[in-house]
Amino acid sequence: MAPHPGGLTVHTDVHVDTEVHVDIEGHAGTGSVVRVRGLTRRFGGRTVLDGLDLEIGENEFVALLGRSGSGKSTLLRALAGLDPDVAGDGEVDVPANSSVIFQDARLLPWQRVLANVVLGASGAAAVRRGQERLAEVGLAGRERAWPNQLSGGEQQRVALARALVGEPRLLLADEPFGALDALTRIRMHGLLRELCERHRPAVLLVTHDVDEAVALADRVLVLEEGRITVDTPIELPAPRQHRHPRFLEHRERLLAALGVTQEPASPGGRPATEETSR
């Protein structure tokens, strides 16, 4: 147990009376991988997360939506233990074996692809696992390539392989496809869902894309003013079709929760949307 800048303390085995306790040993309770109670985060005089509660079950895929500045990335960073210098309080219970994937691949340019995947590990077993994950993301044979020899989509595949190489119980994904073109993003959706079904981590996906959330998640949350205002299961047959009536119902309901109203189609046949203030 060690104090961090800002006076916060990571709580592992024994209880210490401090402002924030993060249990990283995976004691979230039966069936729960993540348990958050009363989580508050403040930046200056602004409260970004306000007494937030959250549970994520074993193997559950949860998508988190919210307007810009709603606290989505702040919540993910709290779960990842990446905000030790942020003022706040509450309890965060997550497994020690967690991984994070960001919008940018964050590959080390001086390391080859395989070395980036097995970063921090060594030995024949680690190399074998890295090769297996690269094959799963469609990059078999690219182990000795340099990151700058890969496209943006390929770099993100390497980041996904790296996130899964340690068989995490929890995968945290912060808009991992936001910088990709539309076609690459659709392909990555299918790949992520396939890999999650195979390796079965619990997933928290932060996204601005309502269609992405409905296409991938078992459950979708909406974060507004530091609290979860919508928590809805997505029960749709696989593969999910964007034109399925229930898909469209979920989409419309979530857009409304985000303050986006859809108007009738314009003469050109394209529906107009506008964001309303509350």
SVG drawing of the C-alpha trace seen along z (x, -y; Angstrom):
<svg xmlns="http://www.w3.org/2000/svg" viewBox="-41 -26 55 47">
<polyline fill="none" stroke="black" stroke-width="0.4" points="0.0,0.0 1.5,-3.3 0.3,-6.9 0.1,-8.7 0.2,-12.4 -2.9,-14.2 -3.2,-12.1 -5.0,-9.1 -4.1,-5.6 -4.4,-2.3 -6.0,0.3 -4.9,3.9 -5.0,6.2 -5.7,4.2 -8.0,1.3 -6.7,-2.2 -9.0,-5.1 -8.3,-7.4 -10.4,-9.3 -10.4,-6.8 -10.0,-3.0 -9.3,-0.9 -9.3,2.8 -7.4,4.4 -7.5,8.0 -10.8,8.8 -13.1,9.1 -16.1,7.6 -18.4,10.3 -20.1,13.3 -20.7,12.8 -19.3,9.2 -16.0,8.2 -16.4,4.5 -18.1,2.9 -18.2,-0.9 -19.9,-2.6 -20.3,-6.3 -17.5,-7.3 -16.9,-11.0 -14.3,-12.8 -13.6,-16.6 -11.5,-18.8 -11.1,-22.2 -14.5,-23.2 -16.4,-21.0 -17.8,-17.6 -17.4,-15.3 -18.6,-12.0 -21.2,-12.4 -21.7,-9.5 -21.7,-7.0 -22.6,-3.3 -21.8,-0.6 -21.5,3.2 -20.3,5.2 -20.7,9.0 -18.4,11.8 -18.0,11.8 -20.5,8.9 -20.0,6.3 -21.1,2.9 -21.0,-0.3 -20.9,-3.7 -22.4,-6.7 -22.5,-10.3 -22.0,-13.8 -18.6,-15.3 -17.5,-16.2 -20.0,-13.9 -17.2,-11.9 -16.9,-8.8 -13.2,-8.8 -12.9,-9.9 -14.8,-6.8 -12.6,-4.6 -9.4,-6.1 -10.7,-5.6 -11.3,-1.9 -7.9,-1.6 -6.2,-3.2 -4.9,-6.0 -6.1,-9.0 -4.2,-8.9 -3.8,-12.7 -7.5,-13.4 -9.6,-14.6 -12.5,-12.4 -13.9,-9.6 -15.8,-6.3 -15.0,-2.6 -13.7,-1.0 -13.3,2.8 -11.7,4.2 -9.6,7.3 -5.8,7.0 -5.7,8.6 -7.1,5.8 -6.0,4.1 -6.8,0.9 -7.0,0.0 -7.1,-3.7 -8.2,-5.6 -4.6,-5.8 -2.6,-2.5 0.2,-3.8 2.8,-1.4 6.4,-1.9 8.0,-3.0 11.4,-1.5 9.9,2.0 8.8,4.4 5.2,5.6 5.6,8.8 7.7,7.0 4.9,4.4 2.3,7.2 4.3,9.0 5.6,5.8 6.9,6.4 6.9,10.2 9.7,12.5 10.3,16.2 9.1,18.7 5.5,18.9 5.1,15.1 6.3,15.2 3.9,18.0 1.0,16.1 1.9,13.0 2.1,14.9 -1.3,16.5 -3.0,13.1 -1.5,11.6 -2.8,14.4 -6.3,13.9 -6.3,10.2 -5.2,11.2 -1.5,10.1 0.2,13.5 3.6,13.0 3.9,9.3 5.7,10.0 8.9,8.3 7.3,5.3 7.8,1.8 4.7,-0.1 5.2,-2.8 4.9,-0.1 1.3,0.6 -1.9,-1.2 -3.9,-2.8 -6.3,0.1 -3.4,2.6 -1.8,0.7 -5.1,0.8 -5.2,4.6 -1.8,4.8 -3.1,2.8 -6.0,5.2 -3.7,8.2 -1.6,6.6 -4.7,5.9 -5.7,9.6 -2.3,11.4 -2.6,11.6 -6.1,13.0 -7.6,10.1 -10.7,10.5 -11.5,6.9 -10.9,5.0 -11.4,1.2 -11.7,-0.4 -11.7,-4.2 -13.1,-5.0 -10.7,-2.5 -12.2,-2.9 -12.8,-6.6 -9.9,-7.5 -10.6,-4.8 -12.5,-5.2 -16.0,-3.8 -15.3,-0.5 -12.3,0.3 -14.4,-0.5 -17.1,1.9 -14.5,4.7 -13.0,3.9 -16.5,4.2 -16.8,7.7 -13.3,8.6 -13.7,7.2 -16.9,9.0 -15.4,12.3 -12.4,12.0 -14.4,11.1 -16.6,14.2 -13.5,16.3 -11.5,14.9 -14.5,13.8 -13.3,10.7 -15.8,8.3 -15.7,5.2 -16.4,1.5 -16.4,-0.3 -16.5,-4.1 -17.9,-5.5 -19.7,-8.5 -21.3,-6.2 -24.8,-5.0 -24.8,-2.5 -21.5,-1.0 -22.9,-0.7 -26.1,1.1 -24.1,3.3 -21.6,4.6 -22.9,4.4 -25.0,6.6 -25.9,3.5 -25.7,-0.2 -25.4,-3.0 -25.8,-6.7 -23.8,-9.0 -25.1,-12.5 -24.0,-15.1 -21.8,-12.5 -24.5,-9.9 -25.8,-6.9 -29.3,-8.0 -30.0,-5.1 -29.1,-1.4 -30.7,0.8 -30.0,4.4 -29.6,5.0 -31.2,8.3 -30.8,8.7 -30.1,11.8 -26.5,12.1 -25.2,10.9 -27.0,7.7 -28.6,5.9 -28.8,2.1 -32.1,2.2 -33.7,4.6 -36.7,2.8 -35.5,3.5 -32.0,2.1 -33.7,-1.1 -35.8,-1.3 -32.8,-1.1 -31.0,-3.6 -33.9,-6.1 -34.3,-5.7 -30.6,-6.2 -30.3,-9.2 -33.2,-10.8 -31.5,-10.2 -28.4,-12.0 -30.6,-15.0 -30.6,-14.2 -34.0,-14.3 -34.6,-12.9 -36.7,-14.8 -38.6,-13.4 -36.5,-12.6 -35.6,-15.6 -36.6,-15.7 -33.2,-14.0 -34.3,-11.1 -31.8,-11.6 -33.2,-12.1 -32.1,-15.3 -30.9,-15.3 -30.4,-18.1 -29.1,-18.2 -31.4,-19.8 -30.4,-21.5 -31.9,-20.5"/>
</svg>
